[in-house]
């Protein structure tokens, strides 16, 4: 007997499969949702997470995250994962665009967005930009974990930004 599920029920079923480590079944359900309604942003978001974290298909993950943002720009959860992917891939222009958009969306963890921006600058050895971003992350932090992460990042970059000290030794008789 066939049971017809609404898209929301399929999404909940897919989330349940993800939580129990049954990623292939979740992937099948999410693809069915997209086949029925290609404009269902939350399914694109979940597909992006699966492709990024489980399958390591970064192109597909980026496509699904970007599609989710285009379909539902006020959905805050997608920005952290998409920006994390862009920083990982070193996509300079997109990092700035997504960061700027994310900071305008209510519900986005602004501290984490600034942290990711700092991480991107740090990877490029742009110490002043990294320090500024981590300082913003610290100022935006509301939780203990975010505050501690920003503090440790600030300390790490300050050490990296120190000028190298050169010693000159002379021998005397």
Order of alpha helices (4+ residues) and beta strands (2+ residues): alpha-alpha-alpha-alpha-alpha-alpha-alpha-alpha-alpha
